[in-house]
């Protein structure tokens, strides 16, 4: 029976770790896209000040292509909007996955070592306070 409980506990922990990993992957992707968004924003702000007929270079699939600012600027703005939309979706997905992870953690009583140590310290302080109250009550 304890072998089954041990296996079940390992499965629960493995699922929790998978959920945590998924949240970390989404967080990493959000970080990457935020950097890309910042780059696009900087390019957009720079191109906005230039004449539409001025030559501009764009990197497409590793090939540097010459275009005009008038051709490149709308594409950069569209990419910036697309990245922003993806970031919003990923942020929503992260919140949803994190809420699921937290609920699963709470449901199965999973604690990190730090949380476990804090809980033990809290219980010890509570027991010490209770002992002090009992000792004070006996002294009266």
Long-range contacts (C-beta under 8 A, 24 or more apart in sequence): 12-108, 12-110, 13-110, 15-104, 16-101, 16-104, 16-105, 16-108, 16-110, 19-97, 19-100, 19-101, 19-104, 20-101, 22-97, 23-94, 23-97, 23-98, 23-101, 26-90, 26-93, 26-94, 26-97, 27-94, 29-90, 30-87, 30-90, 30-91, 30-94, 33-83, 33-86, 33-87, 33-90, 34-87, 36-83, 37-80, 37-83, 37-84, 37-87, 40-76, 40-79, 40-80, 40-83, 41-80, 43-76, 44-73, 44-76, 44-77, 44-80, 47-72, 47-73, 47-76, 48-73
